[in-house]
Amino acid sequence: MKRVAQGFIITDHWRVGLLRSGWALALAGGLGACAHNSIDAGNIEAAPSVPAEYSVPAPPLSTDVARYWLMLDDPLLSEFVGQAIAQNLEIEQAAARLAQARASLRGVRAGYLPSVSGNAGVARDIGDLAQDDFNLSLGADVNWQVDLFGRISNDVAASRAELFASGYSLADVQRLIVGTVAQSVIQARSSAVQLAIARDTLVNQDENLQIALWRRQAGLVSSLDVEQARVQRAQTAASIPALESDLAATANAISTLIGEEPGRARAALQQAAIIPRPPASVGLGAPAELLRRRPDIRSAEARLVADSARIEIARAQLLPLLRITGNIGTGATSFGSLFDLVTGNLFAGISQLIFDGGRTRSQIGIAEAAARGSLADWRLSVLRALEEVETAAIDLGASRERVVLLTTAREAAENAAILARSQYQAGLIDFQTLLSAENQLLSARNSLAVSEAARASSFVRLTQALGGGWDVSRTEFLIDPPEIIPTSDERDGQ
């Protein structure tokens, strides 16, 4: 797969050309005072308003959540996540967009250099008075636009920011895909456990039906007990195809996520399994850390930088344009004398927009509006990240509590079912009491399985909300640093 730039997590390279527009700085309110050509990345990161701490109590983030799925200790889940990172087609699409942005930056940087085109020709007269000699010509034309008022450098800054945004978008797609794979595996595990519960319960209900038949044959009970046992067994048996269908659908969805045809994932997930159990404690860290860890926030920040640079690009259309052109050429009637006489010229010209009916002013207004929208999107991404963290943290705490209570309920239901079965065999209770105990046990076991899956899913949502699922320290997320590090010309704002 394509790689995410190393600079996407380190803001040192981000200082050059950030929000060159003084208007954009005022719009961003709180970004801090800065020079016209640069701004400290730390001011950018502190711009959105974030609380000092979360409203829910939580220990500090002491573990690396980049590969949080390993904490669930499910080898199959880890295998599927690794395969999704390598083969998922949405990630591949995002990687292609990153490659496009990288190529676009190279193209824009070419504007710093002159363009040179060559020409050559051979001519011969025809007609009654034509000469037999061939006329040979050879020449070159040079065209160079001087970056007098930052037209090119701001264009490069915007393209470089788009490269960062595309890289962060790639990282965010991976973050979301990893979370979807993890939650899908948890859902499949839950379906598999409930399927095992239904089959195990069906065995007990077959025994209950047989006991009811024997007791009716012995004249100890009426046919009512037999019919109630048949109803109970049929209802349980009917749930098995539905669970099998849910498991197959989830497994097939996982196959698509990991970039392969359905079949293998379904076979692997149909094996007996245990629902993954998350670690006992998950820290949250400081809310401000989300601005660094969340790639969607970093992508929105990069797009704000790009749109702010485009304001300066539009404003530069109102300023003079300096262009240097020249050509050099030679002509002769033979190759031997081709370079005997070489001629050329050099011309430097300045052009200035005088009147265009307000077209350029409208382009500036469009660029400013786009930057305001990007600023709002950036702030919104921060608020959404905070919302996701707090909601998932509360949900995880509630899920843990629910699992504890339902574990007690399942243990009590198991004891009650064992007692009811032995008492019914001894003729001490009627079948309705046994039926109620068996149904309570089935409900308790299923509820516990669902709650355990919800606990694991809440853990995935929380660590995903904290920015887990991508890791710039791994080599597959890197591109060559020279591709994104500003050149000396860009660093000087030329």
Beta strands, then each sheet from edge to edge (+ up, - down):
strand 1: 115-123
strand 2: 135-145
strand 3: 321-332
strand 4: 342-351
sheet 1: 1+ 2- 3+ 4-
end
